[in-house]
Amino acid sequence: MRAVKAAVLGLLLDAYQRRDKVGLVTFRGTRADLVLPPTSSVEAGAARLRDLPTGGRTPLAAGLLRAAEVLRVERLRDPARRPLVVLVTDGRATSGTVEESHRAAGLLAGVTGVVVDCENGHVRLGLARSLAERMGAETVRLDDLADLAGMIRERRAAA
């Protein structure tokens, strides 16, 4: 979670300089929450991330559905803005089913996306990669990711 918080703060700093926005949807327990509505404010982001809770069940489909809803609302506010979804997950849905997660991921198809695969250990199930395929997104392993903001800049420039 430390790496995720650092990555989001890095994105916020980059967004502030580029006049972009960054939002954060977390999913744990039985629901998904928009803990950081789309903003370019580094201060607001840092304050919201400071006490970000972790642990518990993972309602992955709920998180993906919430992200799709946030993007829908943002498109209404600013149709010219090009959204980018960054999903940080190991791909395991410990609440809900794989089918529900895949259906929800399909709602994000067509949106430029990157799935940061947090799966660790010697045995890798490839669940995050499967979600990325449903989204039409690229997969990047957390172990291989040093600068999330820089990688996002490269992907946005190519899109």
JOTANOR-V271607 format. One record per residue. N is the residue number from 1. RES is the residue in three letters. NEAR is the number of other C-alpha atoms within 10 Angstrom. D_CENTER is the distance of its C-alpha to the mean C-alpha in whole Angstrom. Layout:
BEGIN
N,RES,NEAR,D_CENTER
N,RES,NEAR,D_CENTER
END
This chain:
BEGIN
1,MET,11,13
2,ARG,7,15
3,ALA,12,13
4,VAL,15,10
5,LYS,15,12
6,ALA,15,14
7,ALA,17,11
8,VAL,21,9
9,LEU,20,13
10,GLY,17,14
11,LEU,25,11
12,LEU,26,13
13,LEU,20,17
14,ASP,20,16
15,ALA,19,15
16,TYR,16,18
17,GLN,10,20
18,ARG,11,19
19,ARG,12,19
20,ASP,18,15
21,LYS,17,13
22,VAL,24,10
23,GLY,20,9
24,LEU,20,7
25,VAL,19,7
26,THR,23,9
27,PHE,23,11
28,ARG,20,14
29,GLY,13,17
30,THR,15,18
31,ARG,16,15
32,ALA,20,12
33,ASP,15,12
34,LEU,15,11
35,VAL,15,12
36,LEU,17,12
37,PRO,17,13
38,PRO,17,12
39,THR,18,15
40,SER,21,16
41,SER,16,18
42,VAL,19,17
43,GLU,13,20
44,ALA,13,18
45,GLY,24,15
46,ALA,16,17
47,ALA,11,19
48,ARG,14,16
49,LEU,19,14
50,ARG,9,18
51,ASP,8,18
52,LEU,11,15
53,PRO,11,16
54,THR,12,15
55,GLY,9,17
56,GLY,12,18
57,ARG,16,17
58,THR,23,14
59,PRO,23,14
60,LEU,29,11
61,ALA,24,13
62,ALA,24,13
63,GLY,24,9
64,LEU,26,9
65,LEU,21,12
66,ARG,20,11
67,ALA,25,8
68,ALA,20,11
69,GLU,14,13
70,VAL,17,12
71,LEU,20,12
72,ARG,13,15
73,VAL,11,17
74,GLU,17,15
75,ARG,14,17
76,LEU,10,20
77,ARG,10,20
78,ASP,9,20
79,PRO,11,20
80,ALA,9,21
81,ARG,12,17
82,ARG,14,15
83,PRO,18,11
84,LEU,18,9
85,VAL,21,5
86,VAL,21,3
87,LEU,24,3
88,VAL,20,5
89,THR,20,8
90,ASP,21,12
91,GLY,24,12
92,ARG,20,15
93,ALA,20,15
94,THR,15,18
95,SER,19,18
96,GLY,16,19
97,THR,14,19
98,VAL,17,18
99,GLU,11,19
100,GLU,18,17
101,SER,23,14
102,HIS,19,15
103,ARG,17,16
104,ALA,23,13
105,ALA,25,11
106,GLY,19,14
107,LEU,16,14
108,LEU,23,11
109,ALA,16,14
110,GLY,11,15
111,VAL,16,12
112,THR,18,11
113,GLY,22,8
114,VAL,21,8
115,VAL,26,7
116,VAL,25,8
117,ASP,24,11
118,CYS,17,12
119,GLU,20,15
120,ASN,12,18
121,GLY,6,22
122,HIS,6,24
123,VAL,7,23
124,ARG,10,20
125,LEU,13,20
126,GLY,14,17
127,LEU,17,15
128,ALA,24,12
129,ARG,21,14
130,SER,17,15
131,LEU,27,12
132,ALA,26,11
133,GLU,17,15
134,ARG,19,15
135,MET,24,12
136,GLY,19,14
137,ALA,24,11
138,GLU,16,12
139,THR,20,12
140,VAL,19,12
141,ARG,17,14
142,LEU,19,13
143,ASP,11,17
144,ASP,9,17
145,LEU,15,14
146,ALA,11,16
147,ASP,12,15
148,LEU,21,11
149,ALA,19,13
150,GLY,14,16
151,MET,13,14
152,ILE,18,12
153,ARG,14,15
154,GLU,11,17
155,ARG,15,14
156,ARG,14,15
157,ALA,7,19
158,ALA,7,19
159,ALA,8,17
END
